[in-house]
C-alpha cells in the first residue's frame, strides 16, 4: 500500500498522527507500506533564522493562556500516543524549509521515516533548533543519512521537490496537516484515532482489489 503523508516538522499533531499511523499499520499487519513524506509549511513566512518561540506563538494565538491551552490539549493527545512533549524546552520557532529538503534527501537513502522521526524527537522532546543547518547536519547523521550534509544544505538540493510538494498541497486544497492519502484513493485529515486509520487502509485495499 502506498501512503502519502503531508506533514510539517514543527507540527505536534503530525507527530501524534505518525504514532497513530504506525499503530494502525501494526494492527492490520501491514509492515511493508510504501510511505512517502511530503512537505507542508504551517509558518512559511518565518525568516530563515526563525523567531523567538514565545513571542511568535503569542502573536499568532493572542495570549499566553491561549498558547498554554493549546499545549495542554496536544500534550494530552501526545501522552496517549506515547509522546511526552517538552514544549518548555523549545526556544525557537524555525523555518522548516531546509528540514523538508533533508527529508526528501533521506527518501533517496530509504531513511525518510527515520529522518522525520529524528526531527520530531529533536524538536519536541529536546527543544533543538531544527532551522539551524549545523543542527540539521547532526540530526541527519543520527537518522543515518550519509554524505556531506553541511555542504549539501548550502546548495539547492531537493529545493524543487519541496516546492512541488507545497504546490501539490495547494492544488489538493490541503489547509492543515497531517494529511494522509491511501493508495491515491482515500484521504484522511488530522491525527485521527488508530481505528479510523485502519478503516481507511481497509477501504483503500478493497478499492485497489476492485480496480485490479
N, C-alpha and C positions, 0 to 999 in steps of 0.2 A: 504494500500500500504506500502510495506517495502522500506525504503530508507537508503542505506548505505553511510556514508559520511566519506571520508578520509580527515583529516584536521590536522593542527598544531596550537598550542596555540599562536604562535608568527607570524602567517601568516595574514597580514592585508586583503589580498584578501579572506581569509577564513571567516573573519568577514563580509565582504561585501557579499560573497556568501551565508552566513547564512541568512542575511536580504533578499536577493533575493529569496531564497528558501521559507522563511516564507511568503513573499508577494505572491508567486506563489501558495502556499498551500491555502492561503485565497482566491485567485482569482478563483480557481477551487472548492472551498468549500470542501476541504479535511482536516478536522480538526483532524482526527484520524490516521494520518500517523504513521507508526511504524519506528521511526528514530533510527538508530544505528551509533554511533560515533566511528571511528577507528583512531588509531594513525598513524601519519606520522611525521618525523623529517626533517625539512629543514636544520638544523645545528646539525647533530648528533655527531660531533666531539668536540663540545664545552665542556669544563670541567664542572664538577658538579656545581661549584660555578659561572659559566658563565664568561662573559668578559665585559669590558667596551664597551658600545654600539657604540659610535662614532668610537673608534679605530677599532672595528670589522667590521663595515659597510664600513669604508674607505678602509680597507684591502680587503674586499670582492668585492666592487664595483669600487674601483680605486681612485676616487676623491670625494671631498666634493660636487662638482657640480653634480656628478652622483647621489649621495645619495639624495640631495635636489630635483633633478628632479624626482626621484622615489617617494619620499614622496609627492610631489605636485600632481603627477598623481593619487596616491592612495587616497590622501585627497579629490580630486575632485570626484572620484567614491564614496567614503565614504559619502561625503556631500549629494550626490544624493540619497543615500540609508538611510539617516537619521543618519549617524555616523559622529561625529566630532572628528577625530583622533587628539591626542595630542602627536605627536612624540617628541616634545621638552621636555616632562616630563620623557621620558624613558632614564634611565642611564645605564641599564644593558641588555645585550643580554643573556638570560638564556638558560640553557639546559632544554628542555621541557619533558624529560622522566617521571619525577615524576608527572607532570601535567597530562600526559596521563594515568598514573596509577590511578590518582584521578578521572578522567573522567570514567574509567572503574568501579571503585568502585561506583561512583554515578549512573551508569547504573543499578547496582543491587538494588539501592534505588529508581529507577524511577526518578532520578534527573539529568540525564546526560545533558539534554538540558540546565537546569539551571546552571550546573557546567561549561559547555562550555561558556555560556553567561557571567558568572561571571569572568571567566579567561580572556576572550576577553576585557571586560569592565575594569577590573583591570589593565591589561597591557597597552591597547591602549588609555584609557581615563584618567587613574590615574597614569600611569607610575610605577606601582608596580612591584617588583621583583618576578615573578611567578616561579622562580627557587629555591626560599628560602622556606624551609619546614615550618617555622613559618608563613610566608605569605600564603602558600597553606592551612595551617590549618585554618586560619582566613577566607579565601575565601570559603573553604568547608562549614564552618558554615553559611556563608551568603547564599550559594546555597542550604542549607537545608539538607546537608549530615551529618547524625548523627554518633556519636561514638567518640572514642579516636583517632582522625585523626593523631595527633602528633606521637603517638606510632606506629600507622599503617604505617605511612610513613617511619619509621625507620626499618621496616621489608621488606618482599619480596612480599607483597600482590599485585596481578594483574600484576606483572612483566612479567610472562609468556604470559599473554593476550596481553600486549603491544608488546612483541617480535613477537608474532604470527601475529599481525597487520602489523608490519614492513616487515615481511617475505611475507605476502599476497600482500602487495603493490608492492614489488619487482616482485613477480610472475605475477601480473597483468600488469606489465610494467608501473606503475604509476610513473611519473617523477616529478610531481608537484601537488600542491593542491591549492584550493579544488578540490575534485574529487567525483562525485555522481553516485550511481548506483541505478536504479529504478526497483524494483521487479526482481532483478537479470537478467534483460534483456537489459536495456538501460543505457548507461553510458554518463555522461556529465562532461567535464573537464573545470575548471575555473569558475569565478564569472560571469556567463552568464546573459544576460538580463532576466527579470522576464518572458517574454513571451516564451523564449526558455525553461525555466524550465517547464512552463505549458504545452508546446508541448510535452516535454519528458514524463511528467506524463501521459498525454493523450495516448501517444503511448504505454506506459507500461501497462496501463489499458486495452487497446484494445488487446494487446498481451496476457494478462492474460485471458481475456474472450475467446479468440480463443482456448487457451490451455485447459481451463476448459469446 
